[in-house]
Amino acid sequence: MTGKTAHPTLASADLDDISKLPRNAWCAALDDTAEELGYFEQLGRDHACAFIEGNDTLLVSFDNYEHSTKTSANGYPEAFNLALDNGWSHLSILAHNGPAAAKWFRSPAVYDYFDRLVDDGFFEEYDRVVFYGAGPNGYAACAYSVTAPGATVIALAPQATLDSRLTSWDNRFPSTRRADFTSRYGFAPHMIEGAQAALVLYDPYQTEDAMHAALFNAPHVTRRPVPHFGANIETSLVDMDILEPLLIHAMEGTLTPAVLTRLLRARRHNMPYLRRLLREVEAHGNPHRVVALCRAVTARVPTARRFRMALKSAQRAIGSQSDKTTPKSADQTETA
C-alpha cells in the first residue's frame, strides 16, 4: 500500500460548470482545478494531462474538449468527476486543440509523457490501475495500457486502428487518413496484451464499431455486445446510472461477467434504450413482439404514450391478420 488518501476538500458537485467555456478557458479551468488537487501539464500543442492525488487505486482516462463539454453535466471529463467522488487517484489525458486526428492521441508528446511515467515507476505505486475511454478515447485507453502491465482496460466502442490498410471499411473519420497509426502505441489490440483483463462494450447494430471490436480477439478480452445502446455507449451508461458502478467494480477488482450482466439489466427501465428497441422491433414487422414489448413497458410506465400507441396499433394489426386467416362459416360459404 502506498498510503495515499483521497482529497477531502472537493467533490464533483463543488466544481463550476465549464461546459459553455471556449477551448482555452476550458483548459485553464481544468488547469486551476488539477493544480489544486495534483498537477496539470501541457503535452505539446494539442494535449494535456491532469492528475488528481487520491487513494491507492488509479483511474487513467482519455477525453477531449468536445466530448467532455457535450456529455458531462459540468463540462469536466466524466471520469474526472467520478474519481473525485470516489477518492481515486486519477490521470486524465486530454485532447483540447489541433486537428481532429489529435482525438486519437497520436502525438510524440503523449508518447514521451508515458515513457516518462514508465521510467519513473509511476504505475507501480498503485495497487490497481484501470484504463478507461470511449470511442477514440477508448482506442487510446487500450493503446497506452501497455505502459502498465497487469492493468484493467474498460473500452466503450473503441477503434482498433485507423490505418487505412486494415480498416478501409471505416469511412467515418476522413480527417485521420493521413494520421500515423503504425508507429509506437499504434495497433490497440496488440497493446492490451499485457493487461490483466480488458472489457470491450459495443453495439452490434453499429456496424463499424462491431468490426473494430472483432479485432480485439484474445483470451483475456471480454467482448460484450450491448444492442441498441447506440453510437455513444458512454451516454447510455450514464443515463442508466451504471457507468459509475461499472468503474467502481473495475477499480475494486470485482467486475465479473455476472456483475456486468446485472448492471446491464438497468436498460429495462431506460426509456431512450426502450424506444430504440421498439423501433427495431417495429421494423421487423412482427406485431406480436411489439405487443409483448409494449405491455412490459406500459406495465412499469403507464404514461409511456409512445408505447401505448404502438400497442394499440400492433393489436389492430394482429386483429386484421386474424380476420384474413379465419375460415369462413358454412352460412358465409353458401351466401358467397
Summary of the structure (lengths in Angstrom):
residues: 336
radius of gyration: 23.9
end to end distance: 88.9
largest distance: 94.6
contacts: 1092
relative contact order: 0.09
helix: 49%
strand: 15%
